Amino acid sequence: MESADDQPTQLSPIDDSEVVAEEASFVHGEHIQGTQGPPKVDSVVEILHEKVTKQIIKEGHGHNKAAKFSTCFLHYRAWAESTMHKFEDTWEELQPVELVLGKEKAQMAGLAIGLSSMKAGERALLHVGWELGYGEEGSFSFPNVPPKADLLYEVELIGFDEAKEGKARSDMTVEERIEAADRRKMEGNALFKDEKLEEAMQQYEMAIAYMGDDFMFQLFGKYRDMALAVKNPCHLNMSACFIKLKRFDEAIVQCSIVLSEDENNVKALFRRGKARAELGQTDAAREDLQKARKHAPEDKAILRELHLLAEVDKAVYQKQKEIYKGIFGPRPEPKPKRLNWLVVFWQWLVALATCLFRKRKAD
């Protein structure tokens, strides 16, 4: 079995140094494709508040629910119910958002009530009255929400930390954010080893949430190196999970994120090449794998994938050869030339006349 990565440039197993992980819940997650409107749900309507109702789309797991001051990691889409205008979609950003229950913005009050009723891994449709959303005036910047707009949320609770006192990422020091992300990465690695790939990916995704673009843009020198030493292995491990789950397009995305920071990362090149090969993108796959071999010429896994690509090329060539043969038929064998006896007789007469002429001349 392939091991999860702690170091972004080696293809060997991870360093299993013990890291104490804070208590966290995780989810049997799945990537959700974009939709035109809110999902149609037939489940029972639960009344959570005078202005908030919920219908479960997918059941969660475990017995715990997020309590006050829990740090929740989630994805959601939001629509204004009156116009069905979708004004926010966090899945498009490829990173979960964070919400600390009890410390949410006023516009998120209804969403927070819904989250407090959910288990890790649960996905639900929430109906939120305008009083617990963007209020009487709405929002005319970003997001654009009409006045007095009731809201619909399709929300998935990825996971949450059962902390006694929630602390938002923005209130953490650089070291605290990196440490929190590293704990989740190690938890993900343990789940990866147990072949619990979906759960592992959720831990990696929560770790990456601490290393968002807004945070990374502020880092330089050793702090940026420290953050990338956590962030890149999480992306690489997610790519390994996606390959095992045959979700090759998503594996390519994760590898490309790493290569945008480290263009010569061997693992990212290898896994992107492998995923591209599985999708039939042989030229792009060969380019990645040859670049990986340049930096790791003795690596057997890279050589094996290049050999498989060569076998694919050979098979394609043979197939094309058979197709062309079937279209044009076999090449005709050359036919023996038929003798033209008139020409032969004429040549014999010329030779005879020549001999007679030479004989008379000699006499």
MARGU-767289 format. One record per residue: x, y, z of N, C-alpha, C in turn. Coordinates in steps of 0.02 Angstrom, whole numbers, plus 50000, padded with zeros to 5 digits. Example, Ala and Ser with C-alpha at 12.3 -4.5 7.8 and 13.67 -1.06 7.14 Angstrom:
! MARGU-767289
     nc1     nc2     nc3    cac1    cac2    cac3     cc1     cc2     cc3
   50660   49716   50390   50615   49775   50390   50660   49835   50390
   50642   49888   50354   50684   49947   50357   50645   50002   50394
//
This chain:
! MARGU-767289
     nc1     nc2     nc3    cac1    cac2    cac3     cc1     cc2     cc3
   50042   49940   50000   50000   50000   50000   50043   50062   50000
   50023   50113   49963   50061   50175   49961   50053   50213   50026
   50107   50242   50050   50105   50279   50112   50089   50351   50100
   50061   50383   50151   50049   50455   50148   50115   50492   50153
   50114   50554   50132   50177   50592   50127   50184   50641   50185
   50242   50642   50216   50260   50696   50261   50310   50742   50226
   50353   50714   50184   50401   50755   50148   50381   50758   50075
   50378   50819   50046   50350   50825   49980   50395   50800   49924
   50458   50784   49935   50502   50766   49880   50526   50694   49881
   50499   50652   49925   50523   50583   49927   50465   50536   49913
   50483   50478   49883   50432   50429   49867   50432   50372   49918
   50467   50382   49973   50471   50330   50025   50418   50342   50077
   50407   50294   50125   50355   50301   50176   50366   50363   50219
   50313   50382   50254   50315   50442   50295   50356   50431   50359
   50375   50486   50388   50406   50485   50454   50350   50480   50505
   50349   50427   50542   50294   50414   50588   50306   50442   50658
   50341   50497   50662   50351   50528   50728   50283   50546   50757
   50275   50534   50821   50210   50541   50853   50192   50614   50861
   50131   50632   50841   50104   50698   50851   50037   50690   50886
   50027   50724   50941   49964   50719   50977   49912   50761   50941
   49858   50730   50921   49806   50765   50883   49750   50786   50930
   49727   50849   50923   49671   50871   50962   49609   50835   50937
   49559   50830   50979   49499   50793   50961   49465   50826   50902
   49451   50789   50851   49418   50816   50792   49371   50764   50763
   49318   50788   50732   49273   50744   50696   49286   50751   50622
   49269   50698   50584   49282   50700   50512   49224   50669   50475
   49228   50672   50409   49169   50659   50369   49184   50609   50313
   49135   50569   50296   49138   50529   50234   49119   50576   50177
   49165   50616   50156   49149   50670   50109   49149   50649   50038
   49124   50692   49995   49125   50681   49924   49124   50749   49890
   49156   50752   49832   49156   50815   49795   49088   50825   49764
   49060   50884   49772   48993   50897   49747   48998   50943   49687
   48970   50921   49632   48971   50961   49571   48920   51017   49575
   48934   51070   49537   48890   51127   49536   48820   51110   49510
   48770   51145   49537   48702   51135   49515   48672   51202   49497
   48616   51201   49460   48584   51263   49440   48543   51293   49496
   48514   51251   49538   48472   51276   49592   48477   51232   49652
   48439   51248   49705   48441   51207   49766   48419   51136   49751
   48447   51086   49787   48427   51017   49775   48356   51004   49796
   48324   50956   49763   48257   50935   49782   48263   50883   49838
   48232   50895   49894   48239   50852   49952   48170   50830   49976
   48164   50765   49989   48099   50737   50011   48097   50718   50085
   48152   50729   50120   48155   50708   50191   48112   50754   50235
   48103   50731   50296   48060   50767   50344   48089   50835   50360
   48045   50884   50366   48066   50952   50384   48073   50957   50460
   48133   50975   50484   48145   50984   50555   48143   51059   50571
   48106   51078   50621   48102   51148   50642   48155   51159   50696
   48207   51195   50679   48262   51208   50726   48252   51273   50764
   48215   51319   50734   48204   51386   50761   48144   51414   50726
   48115   51465   50753   48057   51496   50722   48072   51516   50650
   48136   51532   50636   48156   51556   50570   48204   51509   50533
   48214   51448   50560   48262   51402   50529   48233   51331   50527
   48230   51302   50467   48211   51232   50461   48266   51194   50423
   48265   51128   50431   48317   51086   50400   48287   51023   50371
   48313   51002   50313   48299   50937   50284   48365   50903   50269
   48373   50842   50292   48436   50806   50284   48440   50778   50213
   48496   50791   50180   48511   50764   50115   48552   50700   50122
   48601   50702   50166   48644   50644   50179   48657   50640   50253
   48647   50582   50282   48658   50573   50353   48732   50581   50371
   48746   50607   50430   48814   50610   50455   48831   50547   50493
   48884   50550   50532   48905   50492   50571   48927   50514   50641
   48933   50466   50685   48951   50482   50754   48891   50505   50794
   48904   50520   50857   48849   50540   50901   48854   50614   50921
   48911   50644   50911   48921   50713   50933   48897   50763   50881
   48876   50820   50906   48860   50877   50864   48902   50936   50887
   48911   50983   50842   48953   51041   50858   48920   51083   50912
   48957   51095   50966   48931   51135   51021   48956   51207   51015
   48934   51250   51059   48956   51320   51059   49031   51324   51065
   49060   51367   51024   49132   51379   51019   49170   51323   50982
   49132   51275   50954   49165   51227   50910   49186   51262   50846
   49243   51244   50820   49266   51271   50756   49243   51223   50701
   49197   51246   50660   49168   51204   50608   49201   51219   50541
   49212   51166   50502   49236   51172   50433   49181   51147   50388
   49163   51188   50339   49104   51173   50299   49110   51199   50228
   49068   51171   50185   49055   51197   50119   48981   51213   50114
   48964   51265   50075   48893   51280   50066   48882   51319   50001
   48819   51313   49977   48793   51356   49925   48734   51393   49954
   48724   51455   49932   48670   51495   49960   48631   51530   49904
   48565   51529   49911   48520   51560   49862   48472   51608   49899
   48454   51662   49865   48398   51703   49888   48334   51668   49864
   48291   51650   49910   48234   51608   49893   48186   51641   49843
   48176   51705   49849   48128   51740   49806   48149   51740   49732
   48213   51747   49719   48238   51752   49650   48275   51689   49628
   48292   51644   49674   48333   51585   49661   48402   51604   49632
   48423   51664   49650   48491   51687   49630   48542   51657   49679
   48590   51619   49652   48643   51591   49694   48695   51645   49706
   48706   51664   49768   48752   51720   49781   48817   51697   49813
   48822   51634   49830   48886   51610   49859   48892   51535   49849
   48954   51512   49835   48968   51441   49825   49040   51427   49844
   49050   51400   49903   49118   51389   49928   49152   51330   49894
   49113   51284   49864   49143   51227   49829   49186   51251   49770
   49166   51306   49741   49204   51333   49684   49273   51356   49704
   49283   51372   49768   49348   51396   49792   49395   51339   49810
   49371   51276   49810   49411   51216   49824   49439   51215   49895
   49413   51257   49939   49435   51257   50008   49374   51267   50053
   49370   51229   50108   49314   51239   50154   49321   51305   50191
   49266   51329   50216   49267   51389   50258   49262   51369   50331
   49278   51416   50373   49279   51404   50446   49227   51448   50480
   49193   51419   50528   49145   51459   50567   49148   51435   50639
   49160   51481   50685   49161   51465   50757   49092   51479   50785
   49057   51427   50807   48989   51436   50832   48989   51482   50893
   48944   51530   50892   48941   51579   50946   48981   51641   50931
   49023   51638   50879   49063   51697   50860   49052   51714   50786
   48997   51689   50757   48984   51700   50686   48960   51772   50674
   48965   51794   50612   48937   51859   50592   48861   51856   50596
   48831   51914   50604   48758   51917   50610   48723   51885   50550
   48752   51895   50490   48722   51867   50430   48723   51791   50429
   48766   51760   50470   48774   51688   50472   48736   51656   50531
   48695   51695   50565   48661   51669   50625   48617   51609   50609
   48579   51612   50556   48536   51555   50538   48577   51495   50516
   48631   51507   50478   48675   51452   50458   48705   51419   50519
   48725   51459   50569   48755   51431   50630   48705   51388   50668
   48642   51407   50670   48591   51367   50703   48585   51300   50668
   48587   51300   50603   48584   51238   50565   48644   51194   50580
   48704   51223   50581   48765   51184   50594   48764   51152   50662
   48736   51187   50712   48735   51160   50780   48692   51099   50787
   48650   51085   50736   48607   51026   50737   48635   50968   50697
   48694   50978   50667   48720   50930   50619   48777   50889   50647
   48783   50828   50621   48840   50784   50637   48893   50793   50583
   48954   50774   50599   49007   50775   50549   48987   50731   50490
   48997   50757   50430   48980   50720   50370   48909   50730   50346
   48869   50764   50385   48799   50775   50366   48794   50830   50313
   48749   50820   50265   48733   50872   50217   48658   50885   50220
   48640   50949   50219   48570   50967   50230   48551   51028   50190
   48485   51037   50182   48457   51096   50152   48425   51137   50209
   48448   51199   50217   48422   51243   50269   48380   51298   50238
   48325   51314   50272   48285   51372   50254   48291   51422   50311
   48316   51481   50295   48330   51532   50346   48291   51595   50331
   48253   51618   50379   48216   51681   50371   48263   51741   50367
   48239   51794   50335   48283   51852   50323   48308   51883   50388
   48270   51875   50442   48290   51905   50505   48356   51876   50531
   48372   51812   50513   48434   51781   50534   48483   51774   50475
   48470   51813   50423   48515   51815   50365   48542   51885   50355
   48528   51914   50297   48557   51979   50281   48509   52037   50298
   48455   52020   50333   48415   52071   50364   48370   52111   50316
   48345   52165   50343   48296   52207   50308   48327   52242   50247
   48391   52259   50252   48423   52297   50198   48457   52253   50147
   48472   52190   50163   48508   52147   50118   48581   52167   50111
   48610   52150   50054   48681   52167   50041   48688   52184   49967
   48718   52243   49954   48724   52265   49885   48796   52263   49860
   48841   52236   49901   48910   52227   49879   48921   52153   49864
   48966   52122   49901   48975   52050   49895   48965   52019   49964
   48919   51971   49968   48876   51946   49914   48817   51992   49901
   48788   51985   49844   48731   52026   49824   48666   51991   49844
   48634   52016   49897   48574   51984   49924   48519   52037   49929
   48460   52023   49902   48405   52072   49903   48382   52087   49975
   48348   52144   49986   48320   52159   50052   48267   52107   50072
   48266   52093   50136   48217   52046   50166   48215   51980   50128
   48272   51954   50110   48275   51892   50071   48281   51831   50117
   48231   51787   50114   48239   51722   50146   48291   51683   50107
   48329   51641   50142   48387   51608   50112   48379   51532   50111
   48409   51501   50062   48415   51428   50059   48489   51411   50057
   48509   51366   50101   48579   51343   50104   48581   51268   50091
   48624   51247   50045   48644   51178   50041   48712   51175   50076
   48715   51143   50133   48775   51146   50174   48799   51077   50192
   48864   51067   50192   48895   51005   50215   48945   51021   50270
   48935   50991   50328   48981   50999   50384   49037   50948   50375
   49095   50972   50355   49152   50927   50343   49176   50897   50409
   49185   50939   50458   49209   50916   50523   49212   50975   50571
   49227   50960   50634   49231   51014   50684   49277   50993   50740
   49306   51043   50772   49347   51032   50832   49305   51047   50893
   49304   50999   50939   49263   51007   50999   49302   51045   51052
   49320   51106   51035   49361   51146   51081   49316   51180   51132
   49343   51190   51192   49305   51224   51245   49299   51299   51230
   49348   51326   51196   49348   51397   51179   49371   51404   51108
   49324   51418   51063   49341   51422   50993   49389   51479   50978
   49431   51468   50930   49479   51519   50910   49483   51520   50834
   49463   51576   50805   49463   51581   50732   49535   51584   50706
   49543   51564   50644   49610   51566   50614   49641   51635   50616
   49598   51686   50605   49624   51754   50604   49652   51777   50671
   49632   51742   50725   49656   51760   50792   49718   51719   50812
   49739   51673   50769   49796   51630   50785   49861   51661   50761
   49915   51645   50794   49981   51663   50769   49999   51616   50711
   50051   51634   50675   50073   51591   50619   50090   51521   50645
   50126   51518   50700   50146   51453   50728   50086   51412   50748
   50035   51444   50777   49974   51407   50798   49937   51379   50737
   49933   51417   50684   49898   51393   50625   49935   51334   50593
   50001   51340   50589   50040   51285   50559   50035   51223   50603
   50038   51232   50668   50034   51175   50714   49965   51142   50710
   49912   51182   50706   49845   51153   50701   49837   51114   50635
   49864   51142   50582   49861   51107   50517   49901   51042   50519
   49959   51044   50551   50001   50984   50555   49967   50928   50594
   49931   50945   50647   49895   50894   50685   49843   50859   50642
   49809   50897   50601   49759   50867   50557   49792   50825   50503
   49849   50848   50479   49884   50808   50429   49904   50740   50457
   49929   50739   50518   49949   50676   50549   49890   50630   50561
   49833   50660   50579   49772   50620   50587   49751   50591   50520
   49757   50632   50468   49742   50607   50401   49787   50550   50380
   49852   50555   50397   49899   50502   50380   49880   50436   50413
   49859   50440   50476   49838   50379   50512   49777   50347   50478
   49730   50389   50458   49671   50364   50423   49688   50335   50355
   49736   50367   50321   49759   50343   50256   49788   50272   50262
   49828   50262   50314   49858   50196   50324   49805   50142   50336
   49748   50162   50366   49694   50116   50378   49647   50110   50318
   49666   50140   50261   49626   50138   50200   49560   50174   50208
   49555   50219   50256   49494   50260   50264   49505   50324   50225
   49500   50318   50160   49522   50372   50115   49478   50434   50120
   49412   50425   50122   49368   50483   50125   49380   50522   50189
   49386   50486   50245   49398   50520   50309   49466   50554   50309
   49515   50521   50280   49582   50551   50276   49580   50616   50237
   49545   50616   50181   49542   50676   50140   49509   50734   50177
   49461   50720   50219   49429   50774   50256   49478   50805   50306
   49520   50763   50337   49571   50791   50382   49621   50834   50343
   49642   50810   50285   49688   50850   50244   49655   50915   50223
   49591   50911   50206   49556   50972   50184   49551   51023   50240
   49539   50999   50301   49537   51045   50358   49606   51075   50371
   49658   51035   50362   49726   51061   50370   49740   51115   50319
   49721   51103   50257   49733   51152   50203   49694   51216   50217
   49637   51211   50250   49597   51270   50265   49636   51320   50307
   49682   51295   50348   49723   51340   50388   49777   51374   50346
   49790   51346   50287   49844   51372   50244   49816   51406   50182
   49760   51442   50189   49728   51473   50132   49771   51526   50099
   49750   51547   50038   49789   51595   50000   49800   51660   50037
   49748   51683   50073   49755   51746   50110   49811   51742   50162
   49820   51682   50190   49872   51671   50240   49940   51664   50207
   49944   51624   50154   50008   51610   50121   50039   51672   50091
   49997   51718   50066   50023   51779   50035   50061   51823   50085
   50048   51813   50150   50079   51854   50201   50146   51825   50226
   50162   51764   50205   50219   51730   50233   50281   51736   50188
   50338   51742   50221   50402   51745   50186   50454   51706   50225
   50507   51686   50191   50563   51654   50224   50545   51590   50259
   50569   51582   50319   50561   51518   50355   50488   51502   50370
   50446   51554   50381   50377   51540   50396   50340   51511   50335
   50357   51537   50277   50327   51509   50217   50350   51438   50205
   50413   51425   50217   50440   51357   50211   50405   51310   50260
   50394   51333   50322   50360   51292   50372   50288   51276   50350
   50254   51327   50323   50185   51316   50302   50181   51268   50243
   50226   51277   50194   50225   51233   50135   50243   51161   50154
   50284   51152   50206   50303   51085   50228   50243   51047   50256
   50190   51083   50273   50127   51050   50295   50077   51049   50237
   50071   51105   50203   50019   51112   50151   50031   51066   50092
   50092   51065   50065   50105   51025   50006   50094   50950   50017
   50118   50921   50072   50103   50850   50083   50028   50835   50088
   49989   50883   50114   49916   50871   50116   49888   50867   50046
   49909   50912   50002   49886   50909   49932   49908   50844   49899
   49971   50824   49912   49997   50763   49883   49960   50702   49908
   49944   50702   49972   49907   50645   50001   49836   50643   49974
   49806   50701   49963   49739   50702   49933   49742   50675   49862
   49795   50691   49826   49802   50664   49758   49808   50588   49759
   49845   50562   49810   49852   50489   49816   49784   50457   49830
   49743   50489   49872   49676   50464   49887   49633   50465   49825
   49635   50520   49788   49594   50525   49728   49614   50473   49676
   49678   50459   49670   49700   50407   49622   49672   50339   49643
   49676   50324   49707   49649   50261   49731   49573   50256   49720
   49540   50313   49723   49467   50315   49714   49449   50324   49640
   49500   50326   49596   49490   50334   49524   49458   50400   49507
   49471   50451   49547   49447   50519   49533   49507   50559   49507
   49526   50543   49445   49591   50565   49418   49593   50640   49404
   49538   50669   49383   49538   50742   49370   49554   50780   49434
   49525   50758   49490   49537   50792   49553   49608   50781   49578
   49636   50723   49563   49706   50710   49580   49752   50758   49543
   49737   50771   49479   49777   50817   49439   49775   50887   49469
   49716   50909   49491   49710   50975   49522   49755   50982   49583
   49754   50931   49627   49795   50933   49688   49870   50936   49671
   49891   50896   49623   49962   50896   49604   49982   50962   49573
   49939   50991   49534   49954   51055   49501   49962   51111   49552
   49925   51108   49607   49933   51158   49660   50003   51154   49689
   50027   51093   49701   50095   51085   49727   50147   51109   49677
   50137   51092   49613   50186   51110   49562   50187   51185   49549
   50134   51221   49567   50135   51293   49561   50183   51324   49611
   50197   51289   49666   50244   51312   49717   50313   51280   49707
   50314   51219   49682   50377   51181   49675   50373   51142   49610
   50397   51172   49555   50388   51144   49489   50425   51079   49478
   50472   51063   49521   50511   51001   49513   50494   50948   49566
   50437   50957   49598   50417   50909   49650   50406   50840   49618
   50446   50792   49636   50444   50726   49603   50378   50690   49614
   50354   50691   49676   50291   50656   49689   50233   50687   49651
   50231   50753   49648   50176   50787   49612   50180   50770   49537
   50240   50771   49509   50249   50754   49438   50229   50682   49425
   50251   50637   49470   50236   50566   49461   50161   50553   49464
   50128   50581   49516   50057   50566   49524   50015   50601   49471
   50034   50661   49451   49997   50693   49397   50006   50654   49332
   50067   50630   49320   50079   50590   49261   50038   50526   49262
   50035   50494   49320   49996   50432   49327   49922   50446   49315
   49896   50500   49343   49825   50517   49334   49810   50534   49262
   49855   50571   49230   49845   50589   49160   49846   50526   49115
   49891   50480   49131   49894   50418   49093   49828   50380   49099
   49799   50379   49158   49735   50344   49169   49679   50376   49128
   49684   50441   49115   49633   50476   49077   49648   50474   49002
   49703   50439   48983   49720   50435   48912   49758   50494   48885
   49781   50538   48930   49819   50597   48909   49893   50578   48906
   49910   50536   48858   49976   50504   48859   50033   50552   48847
   50025   50601   48803   50079   50648   48791   50095   50689   48853
   50043   50715   48886   50053   50755   48947   50080   50711   49003
   50056   50649   49007   50081   50602   49058   50155   50588   49048
   50174   50576   48986   50245   50561   48971   50289   50622   48990
   50265   50681   48975   50303   50742   48992   50315   50746   49067
   50262   50734   49107   50269   50736   49181   50318   50682   49205
   50309   50622   49180   50349   50565   49204   50422   50571   49184
   50435   50597   49125   50504   50606   49103   50538   50660   49145
   50500   50712   49162   50528   50764   49205   50542   50736   49275
   50497   50694   49300   50507   50662   49365   50569   50617   49363
   50578   50580   49308   50636   50535   49303   50701   50575   49301
   50699   50635   49272   50759   50677   49270   50784   50692   49340
   50738   50700   49388   50757   50716   49457   50764   50654   49501
   50736   50598   49479   50742   50535   49516   50752   50479   49467
   50811   50475   49435   50822   50428   49379   50818   50355   49399
   50828   50338   49462   50828   50268   49483   50762   50245   49513
   50714   50290   49517   50651   50272   49550   50613   50221   49508
   50598   50164   49538   50567   50108   49502   50495   50123   49483
   50460   50160   49526   50389   50175   49512   50384   50218   49449
   50428   50267   49443   50427   50311   49384   50444   50271   49321
   50496   50229   49326   50516   50188   49269   50460   50140   49248
   50425   50113   49297   50370   50067   49283   50314   50103   49245
   50297   50164   49266   50244   50201   49232   50265   50219   49161
   50328   50237   49151   50352   50252   49084   50350   50190   49039
   50366   50132   49069   50363   50070   49032   50291   50054   49012
   50244   50066   49057   50174   50055   49042   50150   50100   48986
   50174   50163   48986   50156   50209   48933   50183   50184   48866
   50246   50158   48866   50275   50131   48805   50234   50072   48779
   50210   50030   48825   50168   49974   48804   50102   49997   48775
   50075   50051   48804   50013   50079   48777   50025   50105   48706
   50081   50141   48697   50097   50167   48630   50104   50110   48580
   50136   50056   48601   50146   49999   48557   50078   49968   48538
   50035   49961   48588   49969   49932   48575   49928   49976   48529
   49932   50042   48538   49896   50089   48495   49922   50084   48424
   49988   50079   48416   50018   50073   48349   49994   50009   48314
   49993   49953   48350   49970   49890   48320   49896   49895   48301
   49858   49928   48344   49786   49935   48330   49776   49976   48267
   49813   50032   48262   49807   50075   48203   49828   50038   48140
   49880   49997   48147   49905   49958   48090   49850   49910   48065
   49815   49879   48113   49761   49833   48094   49702   49870   48062
   49689   49930   48089   49633   49970   48061   49649   49989   47989
   49709   50015   47977   49728   50036   47910   49728   49977   47862
   49750   49919   47888   49751   49859   47847   49680   49840   47827
   49634   49848   47874   49564   49832   47859   49533   49880   47810
   49556   49943   47811   49528   49993   47766   49553   49984   47694
   49620   49977   47688   49650   49976   47622   49665   49905   47596
   49659   49855   47640   49673   49787   47620   49748   49774   47620
   49768   49710   47612   49839   49693   47612   49873   49720   47549
   49936   49734   47555   49975   49759   47499   49978   49704   47446
   49962   49719   47383   49962   49667   47331   50032   49641   47316
   50036   49575   47305   50100   49545   47286   50116   49562   47213
   50180   49575   47197   50198   49590   47127   50184   49530   47082
   50152   49543   47025   50135   49489   46977   50195   49478   46930
   50209   49414   46911   50264   49401   46862   50247   49431   46795
   50297   49460   46764   50286   49492   46699   50277   49438   46645
   50228   49450   46602   50215   49405   46545   50262   49423   46487
   50290   49372   46455   50335   49383   46399   50297   49406   46337
   50325   49455   46303   50297   49479   46239   50335   49443   46183
   50303   49390   46153   50339   49348   46105   50356   49386   46041
   50318   49436   46024   50334   49475   45964   50400   49512   45973
   50409   49538   46034   50471   49574   46049   50530   49525   46048
   50519   49466   46077   50573   49415   46078   50592   49394   46006
   50541   49383   45964   50555   49363   45894   50594   49417   45857
   50573   49480   45869   50608   49535   45836   50680   49539   45859
   50692   49530   45924   50760   49532   45950   50802   49475   45919
   50770   49416   45908   50806   49359   45878   50826   49373   45806
   50780   49406   45768   50795   49424   45698   50852   49473   45694
   50852   49522   45740   50906   49572   45741   50973   49539   45754
   50973   49493   45803   51035   49457   45820   51059   49415   45761
   51013   49380   45725   51031   49338   45669   51060   49380   45611
   51027   49436   45598   51051   49480   45544   51120   49507   45560
   51131   49522   45621   51197   49548   45642   51251   49496   45631
   51235   49434   45648   51284   49379   45640   51299   49368   45565
   51248   49369   45523   51258   49358   45452   51299   49414   45421
   51284   49476   45443   51322   49533   45417   51395   49528   45435
   51410   49508   45496   51479   49503   45518   51515   49446   45480
   51480   49391   45466   51510   49335   45430   51528   49353   45359
   51481   49389   45323   51493   49409   45254   51552   49458   45251
   51554   49502   45300   51608   49551   45302   51675   49517   45312
   51675   49465   45352   51737   49427   45365   51761   49391   45303
   51713   49365   45260   51731   49330   45198   51758   49377   45145
//
